[in-house]
Amino acid sequence: MKVMILNFVKFAACMVLVVGLSVSASASCGDSLSAMAALAASVHSQSRPMQQNSQSAGDDSGKSMVGLWHIQFTVGGQTIQEAYQLWNAGGTEIHNPNVDPRSGNVCLGVWKHGSHGTFKLAHRVWSYDSNGNFLGTIHLSETIILGDGGQTHSGSFILDFYDPSGNFQFEVPGSVTGERISVE
């Protein structure tokens, strides 16, 4: 338990540093992911095991991720970011989080259909401070499964932070849910 508390204190201190360095940073997708991690730090008081969707993979087999989605990222039951995601047929994805567009609110990613009905998404983001100094990279990964006849999805996300030399610094895990946006 003491190790868990010490790790959380280290994580919170890193988040204060990340937020402090990114407050006036120039436009970048990393700013929205850093802000997402900072908000997660404020609600993530202790580690909890991730809950997976109990739906069987066969319930929505043959359904596609391709399309526009309204998604929410949560940590400890609290929403830390919402966004629109456009999953393209060619395996690319566009992520538009609900953050100030002056700080860079469009991110790009790639996705693939995984095993057992899952879909896996990856973003790789360069992170800079307000003076243009390279801070490292941020990796956003999602693993999700479709539900409700392909109209919803749920799963997990992980934000991994790396220093400029590529050394792992810390991780922020959480849950992601989405609802398909359709033409009415």
N, C-alpha and C positions, 0 to 999 in steps of 0.2 A: 504494500500500500504506500509506503514511504517513497519507493522508487517511482510509482505512478504519480504521486503528488509532485515530486521533484521534476519529473519529465514534463508535467503540465506547466509548472512554473517556468522551465526553460522554454517551452513552446510559447507561452504568453509573452515572455521577454522578447523572443524572436519576432513575434507578431507586432509588438510595439515598435521595434526597429524597422520592420518591413513597412508598416503604415507610415511611420515618420519619414522614411526615405521616399515613399511613393506619393505623398500628399500633393506635391507640386511637380510631379514628374511629367515629362512630355508625353504626348499621346502614345499609348501602347495597350495592347490587349492584356499584358501582364498586370497593369494597374487594376483591372477588374478582378483578376484572380487573386491578387494580393489583398484587395479589399474583401473579397469573399473569405479568404483565410483569416483575416483580422476579425471579421464578424463571427466566424466559427470559433475563434479563440475566446470570444466573450461569452459564448453559450456552451462551450465544451468543457464543463467542469470535471468530467471524468470519462474515461474510455468506456464505451459500451460496445458489445458485439453487434455487428451489422446484421440486420434482419433481411433475409432474402424473401423474395416473392414466393408464396406457397403454390402458385399456379403451376401446373405441369406444362412442360414445353410444348406438348401436343395440342393444347387448347387453341393456340393461335398459329399453328404451323402454316406456312405458306403466306402469311401476312408480311407486308413489307414495312420497313422503317422509312422508306422514301416519302417525303412530304414535309409539311411545316408543323412544328410542335411548340406548345407553350409549356415550359418546364420550370420546376422549382427544385433548388438545392436546399437540403435541410441538414442540420447537425443538432442532435439532442432534441428533436421535435420542433425546432425553430427554423423558419425559412431564413436563409442567409443570402440568397440571390434568386431572382427569377429571370428568365430569358426566353427568347424565341430561338429555335434551332431549325435549320433547313437541312434535311438529310437528302443528298443528291444520289441519283441512280449510279453514278460513276464511283461511289465510295468516298466522296468528299462531303464536308459538312461546314455550315456557316453558323456561328453562335453569336447572337446579338443580345447581350445582357442589359438589364434595366439599370444602367449607370450613365453618368454624364458623358455624352458623346465626345466632348472635348478631351477626355482622357483616353480615348480609344476604346470603343465599345463593340468592335467587330473582331471576332477571332475565327480562325480557320482550323479545321481538323480533318481527320480521315477516320473511316469506319469500315468494319467488316462484319459479316454474319459469323458468329461463333458456334460452338457446339451446344447441343441441347436447347436450341431456340434462343440463345442469347445474341446480343449485338454488342460489339466492343467499339469504343470511340477513343481517339487519342488526339490531344492538342499538345503542341510544343511551343512555348512562349519565351522570348528573350526578355529579360527584366533589367531595367536601367533606373538609376536614381535621377534626381532633378537636374544634376550637372552633366548627364549623359554618360556616367560611369556604369560599366557593365556589372550587374550584381549576380548574374547567373541565369539559370533557366527555371521555368515552372512547367511541370507536366500535369495536365488534367487528363485523367482516365475515367471512363464510365463503362460499366457493364450493366446492361439492362435486358429486360424481357418484356415482350408485348403482352397486353391483357385486353379484356373487353372487346374481343373481336378485332383487335388491331387498332383500337381507338385510344388506348392509354398505354403507358409503359411505366415500369418502376425498376429500381435497382440501386446500385451503389456508385459513388464517385470517390476518387482519391486525388488530392492535390499534393504533388511531391515537389519540394524546393531543393535546388542544387546551387552550389556556389560557382564562381567563375571557372574553377578547375574541374567542375563536373562531380564534385563530392556531394553526396546526399546530405542534406541538412535536417529536414523534418517533413512530416506528412500530416495532412488533414483529411480524414475520412468522413463520409457522410452518405446520405441517401438522396436519390434523384427520382422525381416522378414527372410524368408528362401527359398532356392531353393533345390529341391530334386536332389541328385546325383545318376545317374543311369548308369548301364553298357551299353555301346554303342554298 
